[in-house]
Amino acid sequence: MPYDTTTTAAGAYLAGVLLVSLVAGLIGLIFAIIIYWRIFSKAGYSGARSLLMLIPVVNLIIIIMFAFSEWPIQRELNQLRMMSGSRPGGFQPQYPQPGQYQPPVQYGQPQYPSGQYPPQ
């Protein structure tokens, strides 16, 4: 019975494709977990919540909850704004008090301490 090399080559090709696909899929999965971990951490949630994104139906529920709930970081920011008494858009504007305004320095004019004259 002659040795058939076509089935051996096809089997080796399929094994190579399967191995490369598994490695690429594993790298993609690890990268996605890292991305979701960072997003959840920056929003104020536990980074471990990103592991729930691997469960097919739960990931949709988590994304919907993530989109429509108040994030812990937003809650903390609102509390800090209320404590400082600032307006919702940011910090209170700081205007100079009378006598504090100093005109801007023009370029090319050297600045010397008061009472000293420039060297001759």
ROMAR-692325 format. One line per 10 residues: number of its first residue (from 1); their letters; for each residue x, y, z of C-alpha. Coordinates in pm, whole numbers, plus 50000, padded with zeros to 5 digits. Layout:
<atoms>
NUM = A = X:Y:Z; ...
</atoms>
This chain:
<atoms>
1 = MPYDTTTTAA = 50000:50000:50000; 50158:50328:49893; 50201:50610:50144; 49960:50901:50078; 50131:51237:50146; 49830:51456:50067; 49640:51362:50382; 49951:51408:50595; 50016:51754:50448; 49651:51855:50490
11 = GAYLAGVLLV = 49654:51734:50850; 49972:51928:50925; 49824:52237:50761; 49505:52210:50967; 49702:52159:51286; 49910:52470:51211; 49603:52680:51135; 49434:52557:51453; 49740:52635:51664; 49782:52986:51519
21 = SLVAGLIGLI = 49408:53054:51564; 49415:52943:51927; 49718:53160:52006; 49567:53464:51830; 49234:53410:52009; 49405:53380:52347; 49604:53700:52286; 49286:53881:52181; 49099:53757:52489; 49375:53870:52726
31 = FAIIIYWRIF = 49391:54209:52553; 49011:54252:52582; 49020:54167:52954; 49298:54421:53011; 49104:54689:52822; 48779:54624:53012; 48970:54609:53343; 49115:54957:53280; 48778:55100:53174; 48599:54965:53482
41 = SKAGYSGARS = 48879:55087:53710; 48872:55438:53565; 48495:55452:53607; 48532:55369:53976; 48416:55007:53967; 48622:54705:54060; 48842:54590:53774; 48741:54229:53844; 48397:54317:53709; 48558:54301:53365
51 = LLMLIPVVNL = 48566:53922:53395; 48186:53925:53371; 48229:54044:53012; 48329:53686:52921; 47981:53550:52998; 47761:53589:52687; 47431:53728:52824; 47576:53889:53134; 47805:54108:52922; 47501:54280:52766
61 = IIIIMFAFSE = 47349:54340:53109; 47679:54482:53238; 47713:54717:52939; 47353:54841:52983; 47411:54894:53355; 47741:55067:53278; 47571:55303:53031; 47266:55404:53234; 47380:55405:53598; 47569:55674:53784
71 = WPIQRELNQL = 47934:55575:53807; 48108:55583:54146; 48358:55836:54012; 48071:56066:53909; 47910:56028:54251; 48238:56122:54421; 48287:56420:54190; 47936:56549:54262; 47995:56516:54638; 48321:56709:54612
81 = RMMSGSRPGG = 48153:56981:54408; 47874:57012:54664; 48127:57031:54949; 48331:57302:54779; 48023:57499:54673; 48141:57533:54317; 47920:57551:54017; 47849:57231:53817; 48067:57333:53524; 48390:57349:53721
91 = FQPQYPQPGQ = 48575:57575:53961; 48466:57920:54068; 48622:58186:53847; 48908:58361:54024; 48912:58734:53956; 49198:58952:54079; 49121:59169:54380; 49162:59545:54348; 49529:59630:54358; 49639:59277:54259
101 = YQPPVQYGQP = 49631:59325:53883; 49969:59357:53720; 49999:59431:53350; 50170:59161:53147; 50544:59189:53097; 50650:59280:52746; 50909:59063:52579; 51258:59209:52565; 51224:59416:52881; 51446:59278:53155
111 = QYPSGQYPPQ = 51295:59254:53501; 51500:59379:53796; 51416:59359:54165; 51264:59679:54302; 51521:59938:54407; 51796:59804:54182; 51901:59957:53857; 52026:59775:53552; 52404:59751:53520; 52554:60026:53304
</atoms>
